């Protein structure tokens, strides 16, 4: 670090500048000397020997390395110096008469140990305040201010304090003190504030060091309190007024060119610095002219850190009120002004804030009429590109690119790219001699001075294209061996790519990249400038700044170069950085490359880089997921990239399925599918289906066909993840195939050609695939999955198939129907099974899906039957030339609604448009709707309809005879829900896009180290608990071999799966989703599309609820294949089911009739004869609570009604 | 902003500012992980970088200790590099010798004070060397 000019001293120096010096260190017992004997210490716990010697005290190591102590009573016994002892000692020493010895004790024994506790409790405040008043020892005072600040900032909760130290088990004691001790924070905080603010307002010059320290401590006070705030403002402005009135600190040129200041000025600048530092931490007051005025004055502060704070405040203010700030700063922004001086200030952060300020002001719309002012700021900003510090230069590049915060608008980014590629940094023709210390001598020429690094002898600089400067700077940064520099440079390139993408996407910002940037720079001019930079003496601290800037690039020596050639050479530089061994740097590089990729270039190289990187196991999951989020952002910026991005995403899916968040990946699939337009849809869907072709992990160790161990034996985590991903892909396919294929049942107005229906299946399939290859392809894939995947995949595939069947018109529905039939029968497709099987046990029932398939088949049966009936009825009416009576229409409409409800159980359909009775029913349905003013969307659920009121209303609602809109795809309906929903993946992506993702990374479970530090046990407890739970689930599932327990394993995973947001109707225990508990489960915010179906299905009229429940019950009963007696449910079950809405108040008791083995997470094992408390009933299941936990540890869960006497 | 020292997995000192209490747990485990993954066998004061979304982490090792600084926004990798150097040099000054655990603990209180000077309420205060006299 460069040494500071002597004029400004640090806060520390001020406090320690007291002439009274402390006794030498050697005079004091060293804390750690002589290994402290814990047993000795523990012999006198609670000893009041405050003046105890070193032997009494324990090395803080014992206090702060929790490993050595063990938690619990034992640890507490072994702890010789407890917090309460320290606190007591502090009280006594504060009151001691012998100040000298007590302060020695305090500084060397008490205070350092207290630091270990992170904070102190309010009961110490009186003693601290006493010390504050009485003590003259600067060391004591430093600690006193430190602890007072801790007390002020403590927001009550333990461990929330921002101080040092770590919380140890002693925190319990501290917390107790806090709670039960007589002194509370509320008591002491006003006293502390009172005393400190009195000191801070002390104008005595001699006391100014204490004044500054008090002010600093005061800033920790909660600023939510208006009174405190006003007081602070008062003090700060008091100081600033005084300092400003006294005029600017004159810097005199002392001996050897060093600046010296007289004492008075030094005091003044210190005070100003302290006030500005406080001001920065106070809430902004944008409307207040005094606030702005003082902050702007602060830019001229003699203390660089004061300048930094002032600039930070001003740039913050500029975002609120750019005009006022621009006017206020304009005076000092001219050459020779304080703002120009900042260019040479060697505080890096001050220059960073300067860049921000100039950026805000140069882009401010309100300054449109003052182009002169704007260009002034712009020039300063451009000059910062030449800054020797990478930090400042990169900040300037980011600002020019329009990146300021993460909420910048697209136009700003696009404008930023245009500016970067076209703007030119001009230097004045006649260079004026500037020395680093005499800027005041500047003549007031129109143009601001050139970059401050100019040395007197240097020759005039030629105008430079910004893009060249930037490219050179970046390329040299990429040659740096220092990882942070590489990371930062890659980040800058990312931002460049982002702005470039924005420029491409907006009209009017397109930059011709084959053009030559307007420049007259010859190759000679470049090194001259670069050597200026490199030889800059001002920033000695920038030791990491590359020294090899002078080296020119072979590519640049060829004279003029185009933007695209510069970009490609930059890309090359970025690419070589992939060789860095730091995975985070590589991550940043890949992100940068993704942003630099344009939709029209070949992306083979990018693909191979990513593929290579993904094979490296050292990539952490969080970083990989971030890259997927970048893919999202990239897609958002350039939807044309959909197909490229999908292919990249596929790399992730195939190479690291275990590490990525399949929700986020799915969302990417979805957005890309939506975004790639009609032509790309097929490709997009294909990209997803690639996942389905993935070989199971570790194929070498695949068990043989009859070997009943699961794949998970090899690599359980990645096998499970891959399976999850495949499930997700299958689900996605089912959910979106109709969109991709633009095939919707409700968009065809005509009934399926009868000729087509007459064909046999093979011909029908052939005809269908020729009509819509996308959908046919999806069906084929799903068919394969339904026959050949693992049980979980087959399950989802069946659900996907029924979704497609419901949403598609003929002949696809018929095709799926045939397929489902074949699946249900199992054996008929042996050949396919052999072909596609991955060697897994297919289960006793062939496909193992019959229980799931039967409700689906029944639904389709019912639909076809109802359609047949409708055709028959219509024919009858036609033949008899009879109008449909209202009664007949009502019956028809009720059938329509009932089927609609059933359909909604399986997947989302637009209720207003979907016609389960076929397109021909539209006319009749609409007649009935119009007649009774039924809103198509809410159907009979509309209370007005249910109560018969709607008939009385003279509503204008009219449906056309045939109510079908052709151009509104299903997805429009879905996408509303998709983007407004609160699914974590969506939140994640949205947060990421607006840059809000600053939450802590999650460390992958298997990588969490076995923690040795037990003091955190409470924090780890939750994780451990969770981990053990999952372990339990796995043990439970993998230790069994019967088909039933395989099913139970699957149920477990599929209920995880269901939690991920799939409409897994049969996940969990297999009960219907109308139960309150299930509703709770499935209203989990993750469900996206299923949410919609839930919504549409969950608010139904009681009568429909009853019927749909009946259907659902049938499903659940058929799912539970082993419980055939379910069909003979007592009639009152339905009635009881209706009462489920109100939880039963009086407990009901029962007794288990038979043994029952739980088949899923929610279910409970029963032993015949067990006493149970029945909590509620759900569709044939009781939720019961046992008197005591069973052998498996579970106490409550679901059991079939028939197993319990009530 | 957060700075922290760690020795053999024992956290000697950590200081979080502006980090939610519940987030700290994650940050701790994250830092422990990247530290043990990368810092064993690293050179003294060799800089390492990590990031998570918009948060940057710069870390290094001195002696047997790991030092991490974490922040975001204007305190990016490069600014944090300065902070890290600053912290290290202050600690060396305070400890007056190689900052081994013993020396560090002996000067624990001073180290806290000095961190407090460098990082003041989520903002960087001093990047220059602060003179500590014992």
Interface residues (C-beta under 8 A of the other chain):
Chain A: X1 X2 X3 X4 X10 X11 X12 X13 X16 X22 X25 X30 X31 X32 X59 X60 X61 X64 X65 X66 X67 X107 X111 X112 X113 X114 X115 X116 X142 X143 X146 X149 X153 X157 X159 X160 X162 X163 X164 X165 X166 X216 X219 X220 X277 X280 X281 X305 X312 X347 X348 X349 X352 X353 X389 X390 X391 X394 X395 X406 X482 X483 X484 X485 X486 X487 X488 X491 X541 X544 X582 X584 X585 X587 X588 X618 X622 X623 X626 X992 X995 X997 X998 X999 X1000 X1001 X1002 X1003 X1007 X1008 X1009 X1011 X1012 X1013 X1016 X1019 X1020
Chain B: X7 X9 X10 X11 X12 X13 X14 X15 X16 X17 X18 X19 X21 X23 X24 X25 X26 X27 X28 X29 X30 X32 X33 X36 X37 X38 X47 X48 X49 X50 X51 X52 X53 X54 X55 X56 X58 X72 X74 X76 X77 X78 X79 X80 X81 X82 X85 X86 X89 X101 X102 X105 X106 X107 X108 X109 X110 X111 X112 X113 X115 X116 X117 X120 X121 X122 X123 X124 X125 X126 X127 X128 X129 X130 X131 X132 X133 X134
